[in-house]
Amino acid sequence: MYTTFYNLREEPFRLTSDPRFFHLAEPHAAALATVVEAVMRRKGFVLMTGPIGTGKTTVVHTALQILTERAANNHPISSAFILNPTLSREEFLEMLLSEFEITCTSTSKPARLAALQRMLLETQRKGGTSLLLVDEAHLLTPDLLEEIRLLSNADTYQEKLLQIVLCGQPELLGLLRKPELRALRQRVASSCVLRPLSLPEVRSYIAERLHSAGFRGTASPFPLPALEEIVRLTEGVPRILNLLCDACLTIGCKVHRPVIDLGIVAEAAAELGLNEIHVEPEIELRSGLAGNGTGGRAVAGDAVIGSALDLLIQAMKKRRALVPEVNEVRPEMSIKEQVTVAVNAAHEKDPAGDKVIESAVDVLVQAMKLRRTSTMEL
């Protein structure tokens, strides 16, 4: 264990989606803002795509955490998180009712759809939000995508009753281009694309994860030459960054090196077989905080959005630091259940944080709305 050697409280590069370690690099900030704003404004379909390992699941987890935190203050949220969408239509509907905790004794499709509709209407009547998150959405069949589109027909005259986030690899974009899915494609209200990180972003990413794990030293264990080599080997893909940095710290501890040198990076890369890994090419970010030549008002909006996101993430990290280990959280729990338990525990320790998070979400949504309006005017 290298944590003691490097003066860390815990391992900083675990391959988990713990929001405490969420770092707001530009592509992740853009994607998070897009998802939260679309859900809060009840826009219907949101699409998030990106190459393997770029942090899609982490962004979705963080968005769910933010929305659940806000729900603690009279804004109820009902959510369903589908992690494995390789299902038939019947199995998907069954899992959906289970995730939404809807009781329906009948196995007929009409009865199940009626039970789902009642839940959606009841949540909306209470001022809440119903959210369906589908990870690995590139694995969905055209038939199941059409089923999801039909579910999205549930609405009132004012708004969509079910908010749907599809998160997947770039193949999802190709799937949606199929002629038989043009009706679904037309319903995508917001989209965002994740990409690998640049050298400056990697430097901040590593520093933030070390800090979240308890590192308080004046000099990082990863000097610039090591960082440059890490970026070259990983091409800035966060998941591979985590693997390589963790391996570097493990080797560094074994050889008693407080500073990671190029030899350690090379040895760690060899252990992981990184020279054999093919990283997908960078994909251009197409939404969120990117300016796209929209002028001064859009740039000013970016600053407000960035500040609101920073406030949100810091408030969440502060709350989680108060309850770093929640005894009630068990591995067999669903992600939604784990988030709910952690949020409830944090609320008890930091009830004042509810207002901070609610205010930050409101500012974020308004800033995104105003930015979109100013972009349309230009």
URRA-V359193 format. One record per residue. N is the residue number from 1. PSI is psi in whole degrees, -180 to 180 (* if undefined). NEAR is the number of other C-alpha atoms within 12 Angstrom. D_CENTER is the distance of its C-alpha to the mean C-alpha in whole Angstrom. Layout:
<<N/PSI/NEAR/D_CENTER> <N/PSI/NEAR/D_CENTER>>
//
This chain:
<<1/124/18/29> <2/-3/26/28> <3/-43/23/27> <4/-43/18/30> <5/-39/23/31> <6/13/35/29> <7/49/24/29> <8/149/24/25> <9/-33/21/24> <10/173/25/22> <11/127/31/20> <12/-13/37/18> <13/37/36/17> <14/149/26/16> <15/58/25/14> <16/169/24/12> <17/37/30/8> <18/119/36/10> <19/-19/40/9> <20/-26/40/12> <21/11/40/12> <22/130/46/9> <23/131/38/11> <24/66/37/11> <25/159/35/12> <26/-47/36/13> <27/-35/38/11> <28/-38/44/8> <29/-43/43/10> <30/-46/38/11> <31/-43/46/8> <32/-44/54/6> <33/-42/52/10> <34/-46/46/11> <35/-49/50/9> <36/-45/51/10> <37/-43/42/13> <38/-40/40/14> <39/-46/40/13> <40/-32/43/15> <41/5/31/18> <42/55/33/18> <43/-7/33/18> <44/-109/40/18> <45/135/42/16> <46/139/44/13> <47/127/46/12> <48/124/51/9> <49/162/44/11> <50/156/42/12> <51/165/36/14> <52/133/31/14> <53/7/34/12> <54/-1/40/10> <55/22/45/7> <56/-49/45/6> <57/-37/42/5> <58/-42/33/4> <59/-43/45/1> <60/-43/48/3> <61/-44/39/4> <62/-41/38/5> <63/-43/43/5> <64/-40/41/8> <65/-46/43/9> <66/-47/50/10> <67/-36/43/12> <68/-39/41/13> <69/-45/44/15> <70/-33/36/16> <71/-23/32/17> <72/-14/32/19> <73/62/26/22> <74/28/18/23> <75/74/27/20> <76/147/25/20> <77/131/37/17> <78/125/39/17> <79/150/41/15> <80/128/34/15> <81/107/39/12> <82/114/37/14> <83/-31/29/13> <84/97/21/16> <85/15/31/18> <86/73/23/21> <87/161/24/23> <88/171/21/26> <89/-43/23/26> <90/-43/22/28> <91/-38/20/25> <92/-45/32/22> <93/-39/34/24> <94/-44/29/25> <95/-36/28/21> <96/-46/37/20> <97/-38/34/23> <98/-45/24/22> <99/-38/28/19> <100/-2/34/20> <101/46/20/23> <102/126/27/25> <103/122/21/29> <104/110/25/31> <105/-24/13/34> <106/148/15/35> <107/3/17/33> <108/146/14/34> <109/-44/20/32> <110/-41/14/33> <111/-40/19/33> <112/-42/28/29> <113/-37/29/28> <114/-40/22/31> <115/-40/27/29> <116/-43/34/25> <117/-40/28/27> <118/-42/24/29> <119/-42/31/25> <120/-44/38/24> <121/-39/24/27> <122/-41/21/27> <123/-43/26/23> <124/-38/28/24> <125/-32/18/27> <126/3/17/26> <127/18/21/24> <128/-175/32/21> <129/135/40/18> <130/128/47/17> <131/128/45/14> <132/120/42/14> <133/124/42/10> <134/110/41/12> <135/160/34/10> <136/40/32/13> <137/-16/40/14> <138/-13/31/16> <139/-5/29/18> <140/141/32/19> <141/158/25/23> <142/-38/30/24> <143/-42/24/26> <144/-35/27/23> <145/-38/35/21> <146/-38/25/24> <147/-42/26/24> <148/-39/37/21> <149/-42/30/22> <150/-36/22/25> <151/-33/31/23> <152/-10/34/22> <153/-15/25/25> <154/113/27/25> <155/171/22/26> <156/-175/16/28> <157/-25/8/30> <158/-34/11/28> <159/165/25/24> <160/135/32/22> <161/-26/38/22> <162/123/44/19> <163/132/45/15> <164/126/46/14> <165/117/50/11> <166/123/46/11> <167/122/45/9> <168/-179/40/12> <169/168/32/14> <170/-22/33/16> <171/-24/22/19> <172/-36/31/17> <173/-41/29/19> <174/-38/19/22> <175/-42/26/22> <176/-14/32/21> <177/-7/17/24> <178/138/19/27> <179/-37/13/29> <180/-9/17/29> <181/17/26/25> <182/-30/19/26> <183/-40/22/26> <184/-44/33/22> <185/-37/29/22> <186/-16/19/24> <187/-6/26/21> <188/109/27/18> <189/-32/27/18> <190/147/36/15> <191/155/38/13> <192/153/43/12> <193/128/42/12> <194/155/47/11> <195/165/38/13> <196/165/38/15> <197/149/38/16> <198/173/25/19> <199/-50/27/22> <200/-37/18/21> <201/-38/28/17> <202/-42/36/18> <203/-46/31/20> <204/-38/25/18> <205/-49/35/15> <206/-43/41/18> <207/-41/32/20> <208/-41/27/17> <209/-38/36/16> <210/-43/37/20> <211/-43/30/20> <212/-25/31/18> <213/3/29/20> <214/1/23/23> <215/130/25/24> <216/19/18/27> <217/163/17/29> <218/-26/12/30> <219/131/16/30> <220/148/27/27> <221/-14/36/27> <222/94/36/26> <223/170/21/29> <224/-46/23/28> <225/-41/20/30> <226/-40/31/28> <227/-44/37/25> <228/-40/24/26> <229/-37/31/27> <230/-43/43/24> <231/-41/34/22> <232/-42/26/25> <233/-35/32/25> <234/-14/38/21> <235/28/33/21> <236/15/41/18> <237/119/40/15> <238/-42/48/13> <239/-42/31/14> <240/-34/36/17> <241/-46/44/17> <242/-45/35/17> <243/-46/32/19> <244/-44/43/22> <245/-40/47/21> <246/-43/37/22> <247/-38/33/25> <248/-44/40/26> <249/-36/39/26> <250/-47/32/28> <251/-42/31/30> <252/-40/31/31> <253/-42/23/32> <254/-37/18/34> <255/9/18/36> <256/49/19/36> <257/109/21/34> <258/-19/26/32> <259/130/28/31> <260/123/36/30> <261/178/29/32> <262/-31/24/32> <263/-42/20/34> <264/-42/34/31> <265/-43/39/29> <266/-43/27/31> <267/-43/25/32> <268/-41/33/28> <269/-38/32/27> <270/-41/19/30> <271/-38/19/29> <272/-8/23/26> <273/38/19/28> <274/-26/27/26> <275/-16/19/28> <276/-8/12/28> <277/134/16/24> <278/119/16/24> <279/134/27/21> <280/149/20/20> <281/156/19/21> <282/140/21/19> <283/135/23/18> <284/135/21/18> <285/130/28/16> <286/4/24/17> <287/-174/35/15> <288/-120/43/14> <289/-4/41/16> <290/136/34/18> <291/-42/24/21> <292/31/20/23> <293/32/14/26> <294/5/21/26> <295/-175/19/28> <296/-39/16/29> <297/-37/23/27> <298/-40/29/24> <299/-43/25/24> <300/-39/22/25> <301/-37/31/22> <302/-41/36/19> <303/-42/25/21> <304/-44/28/20> <305/-45/40/17> <306/-41/34/16> <307/-43/24/18> <308/-41/34/16> <309/-43/44/13> <310/-44/29/15> <311/-43/27/17> <312/-52/42/14> <313/-42/38/12> <314/-39/27/16> <315/-41/35/16> <316/-43/43/14> <317/-38/35/15> <318/-44/27/18> <319/-43/34/18> <320/-30/33/17> <321/-29/26/19> <322/-29/22/22> <323/68/24/21> <324/-32/26/20> <325/117/20/21> <326/117/22/21> <327/-29/12/24> <328/-15/18/23> <329/124/22/20> <330/148/16/21> <331/-31/13/20> <332/-8/10/21> <333/152/15/19> <334/164/21/16> <335/-43/32/12> <336/-43/36/13> <337/-41/26/16> <338/-43/28/15> <339/-44/37/13> <340/-45/31/16> <341/-44/27/18> <342/-41/38/17> <343/-43/43/16> <344/-41/29/20> <345/-41/26/21> <346/-37/31/20> <347/-40/30/21> <348/-36/18/25> <349/-31/20/25> <350/66/26/23> <351/-30/22/24> <352/-22/19/25> <353/-20/32/21> <354/-46/32/20> <355/-38/24/22> <356/-47/30/20> <357/-43/38/17> <358/-44/31/18> <359/-42/24/20> <360/-40/34/17> <361/-43/46/15> <362/-43/29/19> <363/-43/31/19> <364/-48/40/16> <365/-44/33/17> <366/-40/25/20> <367/-41/33/20> <368/-40/42/18> <369/-47/28/20> <370/-38/23/23> <371/-41/36/22> <372/-38/31/22> <373/-45/16/25> <374/-33/22/27> <375/-41/26/25> <376/-36/15/27> <377/-35/12/30> <378/*/14/30>>
//
